[in-house]
Amino acid sequence: MSIIAIEPYDIFYRVLFLTIEIWDIIITLIKANQKDNSYTTLHLKTLKKEVY
């Protein structure tokens, strides 16, 4: 019974976390385009390490 109750919240938080990550990448890309692209590639590389 408790497993069924946890699952929707687990999916919700995963989607929420993913949305935050996507927005973080978008904001980082916008900031990097204003400054330089070296920071973006560095940030995306660290992000890939965290995800995989």
PyMOL Python script that loads the backbone (N, CA, C, O; Angstrom):
from pymol import cmd

cmd.read_pdbstr("""\
ATOM      1  N   MET A   1       0.826  -1.211   0.000  1.00  0.00           N
ATOM      2  CA  MET A   1       0.000   0.000   0.000  1.00  0.00           C
ATOM      3  C   MET A   1       0.870   1.274   0.000  1.00  0.00           C
ATOM      4  O   MET A   1       0.573   2.241  -0.701  1.00  0.00           O
ATOM      5  N   SER A   2       1.933   1.250   0.791  1.00  0.00           N
ATOM      6  CA  SER A   2       2.826   2.413   0.881  1.00  0.00           C
ATOM      7  C   SER A   2       3.592   2.639  -0.421  1.00  0.00           C
ATOM      8  O   SER A   2       3.898   3.780  -0.768  1.00  0.00           O
ATOM      9  N   ILE A   3       3.903   1.562  -1.144  1.00  0.00           N
ATOM     10  CA  ILE A   3       4.631   1.648  -2.416  1.00  0.00           C
ATOM     11  C   ILE A   3       3.796   2.420  -3.450  1.00  0.00           C
ATOM     12  O   ILE A   3       4.330   3.251  -4.185  1.00  0.00           O
ATOM     13  N   ILE A   4       2.507   2.146  -3.503  1.00  0.00           N
ATOM     14  CA  ILE A   4       1.588   2.809  -4.441  1.00  0.00           C
ATOM     15  C   ILE A   4       1.512   4.309  -4.117  1.00  0.00           C
ATOM     16  O   ILE A   4       1.418   5.138  -5.022  1.00  0.00           O
ATOM     17  N   ALA A   5       1.553   4.645  -2.845  1.00  0.00           N
ATOM     18  CA  ALA A   5       1.488   6.044  -2.416  1.00  0.00           C
ATOM     19  C   ALA A   5       2.778   6.799  -2.741  1.00  0.00           C
ATOM     20  O   ALA A   5       2.728   7.991  -3.048  1.00  0.00           O
ATOM     21  N   ILE A   6       3.914   6.137  -2.681  1.00  0.00           N
ATOM     22  CA  ILE A   6       5.214   6.768  -2.936  1.00  0.00           C
ATOM     23  C   ILE A   6       5.440   7.018  -4.437  1.00  0.00           C
ATOM     24  O   ILE A   6       5.963   8.066  -4.816  1.00  0.00           O
ATOM     25  N   GLU A   7       5.054   6.073  -5.281  1.00  0.00           N
ATOM     26  CA  GLU A   7       5.313   6.154  -6.718  1.00  0.00           C
ATOM     27  C   GLU A   7       4.915   7.477  -7.395  1.00  0.00           C
ATOM     28  O   GLU A   7       5.750   8.043  -8.101  1.00  0.00           O
ATOM     29  N   PRO A   8       3.693   8.002  -7.224  1.00  0.00           N
ATOM     30  CA  PRO A   8       3.349   9.270  -7.875  1.00  0.00           C
ATOM     31  C   PRO A   8       4.250  10.429  -7.427  1.00  0.00           C
ATOM     32  O   PRO A   8       4.620  11.282  -8.234  1.00  0.00           O
ATOM     33  N   TYR A   9       4.595  10.452  -6.145  1.00  0.00           N
ATOM     34  CA  TYR A   9       5.481  11.497  -5.623  1.00  0.00           C
ATOM     35  C   TYR A   9       6.881  11.352  -6.207  1.00  0.00           C
ATOM     36  O   TYR A   9       7.528  12.352  -6.519  1.00  0.00           O
ATOM     37  N   ASP A  10       7.350  10.125  -6.357  1.00  0.00           N
ATOM     38  CA  ASP A  10       8.670   9.842  -6.922  1.00  0.00           C
ATOM     39  C   ASP A  10       8.746  10.353  -8.364  1.00  0.00           C
ATOM     40  O   ASP A  10       9.733  10.978  -8.752  1.00  0.00           O
ATOM     41  N   ILE A  11       7.717  10.089  -9.144  1.00  0.00           N
ATOM     42  CA  ILE A  11       7.634  10.555 -10.534  1.00  0.00           C
ATOM     43  C   ILE A  11       7.575  12.081 -10.570  1.00  0.00           C
ATOM     44  O   ILE A  11       8.245  12.717 -11.384  1.00  0.00           O
ATOM     45  N   PHE A  12       6.777  12.655  -9.690  1.00  0.00           N
ATOM     46  CA  PHE A  12       6.623  14.115  -9.605  1.00  0.00           C
ATOM     47  C   PHE A  12       7.956  14.801  -9.325  1.00  0.00           C
ATOM     48  O   PHE A  12       8.307  15.781  -9.982  1.00  0.00           O
ATOM     49  N   TYR A  13       8.698  14.279  -8.342  1.00  0.00           N
ATOM     50  CA  TYR A  13       9.988  14.875  -7.994  1.00  0.00           C
ATOM     51  C   TYR A  13      11.030  14.660  -9.088  1.00  0.00           C
ATOM     52  O   TYR A  13      11.898  15.511  -9.287  1.00  0.00           O
ATOM     53  N   ARG A  14      10.958  13.543  -9.792  1.00  0.00           N
ATOM     54  CA  ARG A  14      11.880  13.287 -10.911  1.00  0.00           C
ATOM     55  C   ARG A  14      11.629  14.270 -12.039  1.00  0.00           C
ATOM     56  O   ARG A  14      12.575  14.806 -12.617  1.00  0.00           O
ATOM     57  N   VAL A  15      10.362  14.514 -12.360  1.00  0.00           N
ATOM     58  CA  VAL A  15       9.977  15.478 -13.396  1.00  0.00           C
ATOM     59  C   VAL A  15      10.378  16.896 -12.973  1.00  0.00           C
ATOM     60  O   VAL A  15      10.892  17.672 -13.779  1.00  0.00           O
ATOM     61  N   LEU A  16      10.138  17.215 -11.718  1.00  0.00           N
ATOM     62  CA  LEU A  16      10.490  18.524 -11.173  1.00  0.00           C
ATOM     63  C   LEU A  16      11.997  18.752 -11.230  1.00  0.00           C
ATOM     64  O   LEU A  16      12.448  19.822 -11.639  1.00  0.00           O
ATOM     65  N   PHE A  17      12.775  17.755 -10.825  1.00  0.00           N
ATOM     66  CA  PHE A  17      14.230  17.830 -10.852  1.00  0.00           C
ATOM     67  C   PHE A  17      14.742  17.973 -12.278  1.00  0.00           C
ATOM     68  O   PHE A  17      15.672  18.737 -12.534  1.00  0.00           O
ATOM     69  N   LEU A  18      14.139  17.241 -13.204  1.00  0.00           N
ATOM     70  CA  LEU A  18      14.511  17.290 -14.619  1.00  0.00           C
ATOM     71  C   LEU A  18      14.230  18.677 -15.203  1.00  0.00           C
ATOM     72  O   LEU A  18      15.037  19.213 -15.962  1.00  0.00           O
ATOM     73  N   THR A  19      13.080  19.251 -14.843  1.00  0.00           N
ATOM     74  CA  THR A  19      12.698  20.590 -15.303  1.00  0.00           C
ATOM     75  C   THR A  19      13.696  21.629 -14.799  1.00  0.00           C
ATOM     76  O   THR A  19      14.098  22.521 -15.546  1.00  0.00           O
ATOM     77  N   ILE A  20      14.095  21.514 -13.533  1.00  0.00           N
ATOM     78  CA  ILE A  20      15.086  22.424 -12.942  1.00  0.00           C
ATOM     79  C   ILE A  20      16.422  22.296 -13.680  1.00  0.00           C
ATOM     80  O   ILE A  20      17.073  23.299 -13.972  1.00  0.00           O
ATOM     81  N   GLU A  21      16.820  21.067 -13.976  1.00  0.00           N
ATOM     82  CA  GLU A  21      18.071  20.812 -14.706  1.00  0.00           C
ATOM     83  C   GLU A  21      18.039  21.431 -16.098  1.00  0.00           C
ATOM     84  O   GLU A  21      19.012  22.046 -16.534  1.00  0.00           O
ATOM     85  N   ILE A  22      16.906  21.265 -16.801  1.00  0.00           N
ATOM     86  CA  ILE A  22      16.743  21.818 -18.149  1.00  0.00           C
ATOM     87  C   ILE A  22      16.809  23.346 -18.103  1.00  0.00           C
ATOM     88  O   ILE A  22      17.491  23.966 -18.919  1.00  0.00           O
ATOM     89  N   TRP A  23      16.098  23.950 -17.144  1.00  0.00           N
ATOM     90  CA  TRP A  23      16.130  25.406 -16.996  1.00  0.00           C
ATOM     91  C   TRP A  23      17.524  25.896 -16.643  1.00  0.00           C
ATOM     92  O   TRP A  23      17.934  26.965 -17.094  1.00  0.00           O
ATOM     93  N   ASP A  24      18.252  25.137 -15.851  1.00  0.00           N
ATOM     94  CA  ASP A  24      19.626  25.479 -15.475  1.00  0.00           C
ATOM     95  C   ASP A  24      20.529  25.509 -16.710  1.00  0.00           C
ATOM     96  O   ASP A  24      21.374  26.393 -16.850  1.00  0.00           O
ATOM     97  N   ILE A  25      20.339  24.533 -17.605  1.00  0.00           N
ATOM     98  CA  ILE A  25      21.110  24.464 -18.853  1.00  0.00           C
ATOM     99  C   ILE A  25      20.764  25.659 -19.748  1.00  0.00           C
ATOM    100  O   ILE A  25      21.657  26.285 -20.319  1.00  0.00           O
ATOM    101  N   ILE A  26      19.481  25.971 -19.871  1.00  0.00           N
ATOM    102  CA  ILE A  26      19.020  27.091 -20.704  1.00  0.00           C
ATOM    103  C   ILE A  26      19.600  28.413 -20.186  1.00  0.00           C
ATOM    104  O   ILE A  26      20.131  29.202 -20.968  1.00  0.00           O
ATOM    105  N   ILE A  27      19.503  28.655 -18.889  1.00  0.00           N
ATOM    106  CA  ILE A  27      20.035  29.870 -18.265  1.00  0.00           C
ATOM    107  C   ILE A  27      21.553  29.943 -18.449  1.00  0.00           C
ATOM    108  O   ILE A  27      22.102  31.005 -18.745  1.00  0.00           O
ATOM    109  N   THR A  28      22.215  28.810 -18.272  1.00  0.00           N
ATOM    110  CA  THR A  28      23.672  28.740 -18.444  1.00  0.00           C
ATOM    111  C   THR A  28      24.066  29.057 -19.883  1.00  0.00           C
ATOM    112  O   THR A  28      25.038  29.774 -20.120  1.00  0.00           O
ATOM    113  N   LEU A  29      23.310  28.520 -20.844  1.00  0.00           N
ATOM    114  CA  LEU A  29      23.583  28.787 -22.261  1.00  0.00           C
ATOM    115  C   LEU A  29      23.394  30.258 -22.607  1.00  0.00           C
ATOM    116  O   LEU A  29      24.187  30.828 -23.356  1.00  0.00           O
ATOM    117  N   ILE A  30      22.355  30.867 -22.070  1.00  0.00           N
ATOM    118  CA  ILE A  30      22.086  32.294 -22.292  1.00  0.00           C
ATOM    119  C   ILE A  30      23.223  33.143 -21.704  1.00  0.00           C
ATOM    120  O   ILE A  30      23.721  34.066 -22.350  1.00  0.00           O
ATOM    121  N   LYS A  31      23.619  32.818 -20.484  1.00  0.00           N
ATOM    122  CA  LYS A  31      24.711  33.542 -19.818  1.00  0.00           C
ATOM    123  C   LYS A  31      26.037  33.353 -20.570  1.00  0.00           C
ATOM    124  O   LYS A  31      26.821  34.291 -20.712  1.00  0.00           O
ATOM    125  N   ALA A  32      26.269  32.138 -21.041  1.00  0.00           N
ATOM    126  CA  ALA A  32      27.507  31.820 -21.758  1.00  0.00           C
ATOM    127  C   ALA A  32      27.582  32.547 -23.106  1.00  0.00           C
ATOM    128  O   ALA A  32      28.657  32.980 -23.520  1.00  0.00           O
ATOM    129  N   ASN A  33      26.447  32.678 -23.782  1.00  0.00           N
ATOM    130  CA  ASN A  33      26.419  33.392 -25.064  1.00  0.00           C
ATOM    131  C   ASN A  33      26.746  34.873 -24.890  1.00  0.00           C
ATOM    132  O   ASN A  33      27.266  35.516 -25.801  1.00  0.00           O
ATOM    133  N   GLN A  34      26.436  35.402 -23.718  1.00  0.00           N
ATOM    134  CA  GLN A  34      26.761  36.789 -23.408  1.00  0.00           C
ATOM    135  C   GLN A  34      28.249  36.940 -23.064  1.00  0.00           C
ATOM    136  O   GLN A  34      28.845  37.986 -23.324  1.00  0.00           O
ATOM    137  N   LYS A  35      28.835  35.913 -22.490  1.00  0.00           N
ATOM    138  CA  LYS A  35      30.250  35.950 -22.095  1.00  0.00           C
ATOM    139  C   LYS A  35      31.101  35.136 -23.072  1.00  0.00           C
ATOM    140  O   LYS A  35      31.617  35.686 -24.045  1.00  0.00           O
ATOM    141  N   ASP A  36      31.252  33.847 -22.828  1.00  0.00           N
ATOM    142  CA  ASP A  36      32.011  32.966 -23.735  1.00  0.00           C
ATOM    143  C   ASP A  36      31.484  31.537 -23.647  1.00  0.00           C
ATOM    144  O   ASP A  36      30.786  31.184 -22.696  1.00  0.00           O
ATOM    145  N   ASN A  37      31.820  30.719 -24.642  1.00  0.00           N
ATOM    146  CA  ASN A  37      31.286  29.362 -24.749  1.00  0.00           C
ATOM    147  C   ASN A  37      32.073  28.324 -23.936  1.00  0.00           C
ATOM    148  O   ASN A  37      31.596  27.207 -23.736  1.00  0.00           O
ATOM    149  N   SER A  38      33.265  28.686 -23.472  1.00  0.00           N
ATOM    150  CA  SER A  38      34.101  27.735 -22.723  1.00  0.00           C
ATOM    151  C   SER A  38      33.437  27.301 -21.408  1.00  0.00           C
ATOM    152  O   SER A  38      33.564  26.152 -20.985  1.00  0.00           O
ATOM    153  N   TYR A  39      32.729  28.241 -20.775  1.00  0.00           N
ATOM    154  CA  TYR A  39      32.035  27.942 -19.516  1.00  0.00           C
ATOM    155  C   TYR A  39      30.891  26.951 -19.739  1.00  0.00           C
ATOM    156  O   TYR A  39      30.662  26.067 -18.914  1.00  0.00           O
ATOM    157  N   THR A  40      30.176  27.100 -20.852  1.00  0.00           N
ATOM    158  CA  THR A  40      29.032  26.231 -21.169  1.00  0.00           C
ATOM    159  C   THR A  40      29.475  24.783 -21.331  1.00  0.00           C
ATOM    160  O   THR A  40      28.882  23.877 -20.746  1.00  0.00           O
ATOM    161  N   THR A  41      30.524  24.567 -22.131  1.00  0.00           N
ATOM    162  CA  THR A  41      31.016  23.208 -22.373  1.00  0.00           C
ATOM    163  C   THR A  41      31.492  22.571 -21.069  1.00  0.00           C
ATOM    164  O   THR A  41      31.272  21.383 -20.834  1.00  0.00           O
ATOM    165  N   LEU A  42      32.130  23.352 -20.243  1.00  0.00           N
ATOM    166  CA  LEU A  42      32.615  22.876 -18.940  1.00  0.00           C
ATOM    167  C   LEU A  42      31.439  22.482 -18.048  1.00  0.00           C
ATOM    168  O   LEU A  42      31.473  21.441 -17.392  1.00  0.00           O
ATOM    169  N   HIS A  43      30.406  23.312 -18.027  1.00  0.00           N
ATOM    170  CA  HIS A  43      29.217  23.073 -17.205  1.00  0.00           C
ATOM    171  C   HIS A  43      28.449  21.846 -17.691  1.00  0.00           C
ATOM    172  O   HIS A  43      27.988  21.038 -16.884  1.00  0.00           O
ATOM    173  N   LEU A  44      28.312  21.708 -19.006  1.00  0.00           N
ATOM    174  CA  LEU A  44      27.598  20.563 -19.575  1.00  0.00           C
ATOM    175  C   LEU A  44      28.357  19.260 -19.327  1.00  0.00           C
ATOM    176  O   LEU A  44      27.741  18.213 -19.125  1.00  0.00           O
ATOM    177  N   LYS A  45      29.687  19.318 -19.341  1.00  0.00           N
ATOM    178  CA  LYS A  45      30.505  18.133 -19.066  1.00  0.00           C
ATOM    179  C   LYS A  45      30.310  17.664 -17.619  1.00  0.00           C
ATOM    180  O   LYS A  45      30.194  16.465 -17.368  1.00  0.00           O
ATOM    181  N   THR A  46      30.274  18.601 -16.675  1.00  0.00           N
ATOM    182  CA  THR A  46      30.067  18.257 -15.269  1.00  0.00           C
ATOM    183  C   THR A  46      28.651  17.735 -15.051  1.00  0.00           C
ATOM    184  O   THR A  46      28.429  16.850 -14.225  1.00  0.00           O
ATOM    185  N   LEU A  47      27.694  18.289 -15.797  1.00  0.00           N
ATOM    186  CA  LEU A  47      26.300  17.845 -15.706  1.00  0.00           C
ATOM    187  C   LEU A  47      26.159  16.413 -16.191  1.00  0.00           C
ATOM    188  O   LEU A  47      25.460  15.611 -15.572  1.00  0.00           O
ATOM    189  N   LYS A  48      26.824  16.085 -17.305  1.00  0.00           N
ATOM    190  CA  LYS A  48      26.779  14.732 -17.850  1.00  0.00           C
ATOM    191  C   LYS A  48      27.373  13.726 -16.869  1.00  0.00           C
ATOM    192  O   LYS A  48      26.878  12.604 -16.756  1.00  0.00           O
ATOM    193  N   LYS A  49      28.414  14.112 -16.171  1.00  0.00           N
ATOM    194  CA  LYS A  49      29.048  13.244 -15.174  1.00  0.00           C
ATOM    195  C   LYS A  49      28.087  12.958 -14.013  1.00  0.00           C
ATOM    196  O   LYS A  49      28.050  11.845 -13.489  1.00  0.00           O
ATOM    197  N   GLU A  50      27.320  13.964 -13.623  1.00  0.00           N
ATOM    198  CA  GLU A  50      26.349  13.819 -12.531  1.00  0.00           C
ATOM    199  C   GLU A  50      25.188  12.914 -12.928  1.00  0.00           C
ATOM    200  O   GLU A  50      24.726  12.101 -12.128  1.00  0.00           O
ATOM    201  N   VAL A  51      24.715  13.059 -14.174  1.00  0.00           N
ATOM    202  CA  VAL A  51      23.559  12.293 -14.647  1.00  0.00           C
ATOM    203  C   VAL A  51      23.913  10.829 -14.880  1.00  0.00           C
ATOM    204  O   VAL A  51      23.210   9.935 -14.410  1.00  0.00           O
ATOM    205  N   TYR A  52      25.016  10.582 -15.612  1.00  0.00           N
ATOM    206  CA  TYR A  52      25.374   9.199 -15.958  1.00  0.00           C
ATOM    207  C   TYR A  52      26.274   8.555 -14.918  1.00  0.00           C
ATOM    208  O   TYR A  52      26.660   7.396 -15.067  1.00  0.00           O
TER     209      TYR A  52
END
""", "prot")
cmd.dss("prot")
cmd.show_as("cartoon", "prot")
cmd.util.cbc("prot")
cmd.orient("prot")
